Amino acid sequence: MADQAATPGTQGKGRPTPKRSEKVKRRSGPVAPPPRTRKEAAQRRKQELKDARGTARARSASGDERYMVKRDAGPVRRLVRDTVDGRRNAGVLVLPVAVLLVVASILSIPVVQAVVTTLWLAVLLAVLMDVVFLTVTIRRRIRAAHPEEGRLGGHVAYGLLRSTVFRRWRMPPPLVSP
């Protein structure tokens, strides 16, 4: 037996086996008693999942990539998020002006309808120009920072979709100011 331990190629773990008292000291706290019923077990599981989702959401919001949804994770997506969040976007105007358009059509006042329709067309033109500019910007920045990235369409679509969401509703939240 002693010959086997001394043979080259076998290694020990490099530390002594911990005593039971040391293991007990490392425990975080008392263990909860087992659930008495299936209903109680389901409630506990539901609460644990809720706590885990809350932790993941908070860590994702702080920018921790390990807790982000796969859609948002990665250095290329971070670059796209920073590109979109670092500027003002015309896409956020679509929803408020669309609501104005609906209200104006309900009011049926010709002058208001004409003004809101003109505003709607102006916003659509501004969004179209912003989409073109943002697409070129995202593609240029990805090619400069990550030349190995082959397909850019998904990243551009991600950035365009993010540009239409109100800044305070974006998830993960913006880490750069405009």
C-alpha positions in Angstrom: 0.0 0.0 0.0 2.8 2.4 0.9 4.4 1.7 -2.5 1.3 2.7 -4.4 1.2 6.2 -2.7 4.9 6.8 -3.6 4.6 5.9 -7.2 4.9 8.8 -9.6 1.7 9.9 -11.3 -0.6 9.6 -8.3 -1.2 12.6 -6.2 -3.1 13.2 -3.0 -5.6 15.9 -2.4 -3.0 18.1 -0.7 -4.9 18.8 2.5 -6.1 16.8 5.5 -9.6 15.4 5.6 -11.8 17.8 7.6 -13.2 16.7 11.0 -16.9 16.4 11.5 -16.8 19.4 13.9 -15.3 21.6 11.2 -18.0 20.6 8.7 -20.7 21.4 11.2 -19.2 24.8 11.9 -19.3 25.6 8.2 -23.1 25.0 7.9 -25.1 28.2 7.3 -27.9 27.6 9.8 -30.5 25.2 11.0 -32.0 22.9 8.5 -35.8 23.4 7.9 -38.0 20.5 8.9 -39.3 18.4 6.1 -42.7 19.5 4.7 -45.7 17.7 6.3 -48.0 17.7 3.3 -47.7 17.9 -0.5 -49.3 21.3 -0.4 -46.7 22.7 2.0 -43.9 21.2 -0.2 -45.4 22.9 -3.2 -45.6 26.2 -1.4 -42.0 26.0 -0.3 -40.9 25.1 -3.8 -42.9 28.0 -5.2 -41.4 30.4 -2.7 -37.8 29.1 -3.5 -38.4 29.6 -7.2 -39.8 33.1 -6.6 -36.7 34.0 -4.5 -34.4 32.6 -7.1 -36.1 34.6 -9.9 -35.8 37.8 -7.8 -32.1 37.2 -7.2 -31.5 36.5 -10.9 -33.5 39.6 -11.9 -31.6 41.8 -9.4 -28.2 40.4 -10.5 -29.1 40.7 -14.2 -30.2 44.3 -13.6 -26.8 45.0 -12.0 -25.0 43.7 -15.2 -23.9 40.3 -14.0 -23.7 38.3 -17.2 -24.1 34.9 -15.4 -27.7 35.8 -14.5 -28.8 37.3 -17.8 -31.1 35.7 -20.3 -29.2 34.0 -23.1 -30.7 36.7 -25.5 -28.9 39.5 -23.5 -25.6 37.8 -22.6 -22.3 38.1 -24.3 -19.8 40.8 -25.2 -21.4 41.6 -28.6 -24.9 42.1 -27.0 -23.3 44.3 -24.4 -21.8 46.4 -27.1 -25.1 46.7 -28.9 -26.9 47.7 -25.6 -24.3 50.3 -24.9 -24.6 51.6 -28.5 -28.4 51.9 -28.2 -28.4 53.3 -24.7 -25.7 55.8 -25.3 -27.9 57.9 -27.6 -31.5 59.2 -27.9 -33.7 57.1 -30.2 -36.7 58.2 -32.2 -38.3 54.7 -31.8 -39.6 55.6 -28.4 -41.9 58.3 -29.9 -44.0 55.8 -31.9 -46.2 54.6 -29.0 -47.1 58.1 -27.6 -47.8 59.5 -31.0 -49.9 56.4 -31.9 -52.0 57.0 -28.8 -52.4 60.7 -29.9 -53.5 59.5 -33.3 -56.2 57.2 -31.8 -57.4 60.0 -29.6 -57.5 62.4 -32.5 -59.5 60.0 -34.6 -62.0 59.6 -31.8 -62.4 63.4 -31.3 -63.1 63.9 -35.0 -62.0 67.5 -35.1 -60.5 68.0 -38.5 -57.7 70.5 -37.5 -56.5 68.2 -34.6 -56.6 65.2 -36.9 -54.6 67.0 -39.6 -52.0 68.1 -37.0 -51.7 64.7 -35.4 -51.5 62.9 -38.8 -48.7 65.2 -39.9 -46.9 64.6 -36.6 -47.4 60.8 -37.1 -45.8 61.0 -40.6 -43.0 63.1 -39.3 -42.3 60.6 -36.5 -42.4 57.7 -38.9 -39.9 59.4 -41.2 -37.7 60.2 -38.1 -37.9 56.6 -37.0 -37.0 55.3 -40.5 -33.9 57.6 -40.6 -33.0 56.6 -37.1 -33.2 52.9 -38.0 -30.9 53.3 -40.9 -28.4 55.3 -38.9 -28.5 52.9 -35.9 -28.1 49.9 -38.2 -25.0 51.3 -39.8 -23.6 52.3 -36.4 -24.2 48.9 -34.8 -22.7 47.1 -37.7 -19.7 49.3 -37.8 -19.0 49.0 -34.0 -19.4 45.2 -34.0 -17.1 44.8 -37.0 -14.5 47.0 -35.3 -14.7 45.4 -31.9 -15.5 41.8 -32.8 -14.3 41.0 -36.3 -14.8 37.3 -35.8 -18.6 37.8 -35.5 -20.0 36.5 -38.8 -23.8 37.1 -38.7 -24.8 40.6 -37.6 -28.5 40.5 -38.4 -29.6 39.2 -35.0 -27.5 41.7 -33.2 -28.9 44.6 -35.3 -32.5 43.4 -34.7 -31.8 43.2 -31.0 -30.5 46.8 -31.0 -33.5 48.1 -33.1 -36.0 46.4 -30.8 -34.2 47.8 -27.7 -34.3 51.3 -29.3 -38.1 51.3 -29.4 -38.5 50.6 -25.6 -38.7 53.4 -23.2 -35.4 53.8 -21.4 -36.7 53.1 -17.9 -38.4 49.9 -19.1 -35.3 48.3 -20.7 -34.1 45.1 -19.3 -31.2 44.8 -18.5 -31.3 48.4 -17.5 -29.0 50.9 -19.3 -25.5 51.1 -17.9 -24.4 54.2 -20.0 -26.0 57.6 -20.1 -27.1 59.2 -23.4 
